[in-house]
Amino acid sequence: MTHDSLTGQKLKKLCIFTAVIHKEKQMETSKKVLDDEAIAIRQQLIEAAIKGEKLFYSDLAIAGDDRHMNKLSTILSKISRYEWKNGRPLLSAIVVNKEDDKDKALPGAEFFILCADLRTKDTLDELQSACFAFWKDEENRKKYQLI
């Protein structure tokens, strides 16, 4: 073997090692951004999106804990910011206020503030449709469901 081929092999190994370390850091970062409670709620949102269903905030709330709704809004915002940063649809688009007709129900004001902050130009229907379509796709689920 020549010196050049050894250098090439070392460089290839270094690139592979660097890619593995980068992936591990990404996983660490996602766990720092999303705590266990947020990860569990994210999973509930993904399961609903796969089925093409919206959820009420109360579906995600802890019964009898009035303070939980504020905490839930914060968690949903963190989840959606994490998804948006990683090029995925806003999962919180499918969480709506309780109405007689879930199809006509809207998310809370915090969701629309988030959309303005992220500068999305999409309508609510477009955001919800994108969320459902993304998570129904088997390849997307394989790549992104678990963090």
Contacts in CASP RR format, 6 or more apart in sequence:
PFRMAT RR
TARGET T0000
AUTHOR 0000-0000-0000
METHOD contacts of the structure
MODEL  1
MTHDSLTGQKLKKLCIFTAVIHKEKQMETSKKVLDDEAIAIRQQLIEAAI
KGEKLFYSDLAIAGDDRHMNKLSTILSKISRYEWKNGRPLLSAIVVNKED
DKDKALPGAEFFILCADLRTKDTLDELQSACFAFWKDEENRKKYQLI
27 147 0 8 1.000
30 82 0 8 1.000
30 147 0 8 1.000
31 39 0 8 1.000
31 147 0 8 1.000
33 78 0 8 1.000
33 82 0 8 1.000
34 42 0 8 1.000
34 78 0 8 1.000
34 79 0 8 1.000
34 82 0 8 1.000
34 147 0 8 1.000
37 75 0 8 1.000
38 75 0 8 1.000
38 78 0 8 1.000
38 79 0 8 1.000
39 147 0 8 1.000
41 60 0 8 1.000
41 72 0 8 1.000
41 75 0 8 1.000
41 76 0 8 1.000
41 79 0 8 1.000
42 79 0 8 1.000
42 91 0 8 1.000
42 147 0 8 1.000
43 145 0 8 1.000
44 55 0 8 1.000
44 59 0 8 1.000
44 60 0 8 1.000
45 55 0 8 1.000
45 79 0 8 1.000
45 91 0 8 1.000
45 92 0 8 1.000
45 94 0 8 1.000
45 95 0 8 1.000
46 91 0 8 1.000
46 135 0 8 1.000
46 141 0 8 1.000
46 145 0 8 1.000
48 54 0 8 1.000
48 55 0 8 1.000
48 94 0 8 1.000
49 91 0 8 1.000
49 94 0 8 1.000
49 131 0 8 1.000
49 132 0 8 1.000
49 134 0 8 1.000
49 135 0 8 1.000
49 136 0 8 1.000
50 135 0 8 1.000
50 136 0 8 1.000
50 141 0 8 1.000
52 94 0 8 1.000
52 132 0 8 1.000
52 136 0 8 1.000
53 94 0 8 1.000
54 94 0 8 1.000
54 95 0 8 1.000
54 96 0 8 1.000
54 102 0 8 1.000
54 103 0 8 1.000
54 105 0 8 1.000
54 128 0 8 1.000
55 94 0 8 1.000
55 95 0 8 1.000
55 96 0 8 1.000
56 95 0 8 1.000
56 96 0 8 1.000
56 97 0 8 1.000
56 98 0 8 1.000
56 102 0 8 1.000
56 105 0 8 1.000
57 69 0 8 1.000
57 72 0 8 1.000
57 95 0 8 1.000
57 96 0 8 1.000
57 97 0 8 1.000
57 98 0 8 1.000
57 108 0 8 1.000
58 98 0 8 1.000
60 72 0 8 1.000
60 95 0 8 1.000
61 68 0 8 1.000
61 69 0 8 1.000
61 72 0 8 1.000
62 68 0 8 1.000
73 110 0 8 1.000
76 91 0 8 1.000
76 92 0 8 1.000
76 95 0 8 1.000
76 110 0 8 1.000
76 111 0 8 1.000
77 92 0 8 1.000
77 110 0 8 1.000
77 114 0 8 1.000
79 91 0 8 1.000
79 92 0 8 1.000
80 90 0 8 1.000
80 91 0 8 1.000
80 92 0 8 1.000
80 93 0 8 1.000
80 114 0 8 1.000
80 118 0 8 1.000
81 114 0 8 1.000
81 118 0 8 1.000
83 89 0 8 1.000
83 90 0 8 1.000
83 91 0 8 1.000
84 90 0 8 1.000
84 118 0 8 1.000
86 144 0 8 1.000
88 134 0 8 1.000
88 140 0 8 1.000
88 144 0 8 1.000
89 127 0 8 1.000
89 130 0 8 1.000
89 131 0 8 1.000
89 134 0 8 1.000
89 135 0 8 1.000
90 114 0 8 1.000
90 115 0 8 1.000
90 118 0 8 1.000
90 120 0 8 1.000
90 127 0 8 1.000
90 131 0 8 1.000
91 131 0 8 1.000
92 107 0 8 1.000
92 111 0 8 1.000
92 114 0 8 1.000
93 107 0 8 1.000
93 111 0 8 1.000
93 124 0 8 1.000
93 127 0 8 1.000
93 128 0 8 1.000
93 130 0 8 1.000
93 131 0 8 1.000
94 128 0 8 1.000
94 131 0 8 1.000
94 132 0 8 1.000
95 107 0 8 1.000
95 111 0 8 1.000
96 102 0 8 1.000
96 105 0 8 1.000
96 106 0 8 1.000
96 107 0 8 1.000
96 108 0 8 1.000
97 105 0 8 1.000
97 106 0 8 1.000
97 107 0 8 1.000
97 108 0 8 1.000
98 105 0 8 1.000
99 105 0 8 1.000
99 106 0 8 1.000
106 124 0 8 1.000
107 124 0 8 1.000
115 122 0 8 1.000
115 127 0 8 1.000
120 127 0 8 1.000
122 130 0 8 1.000
134 140 0 8 1.000
135 141 0 8 1.000
END
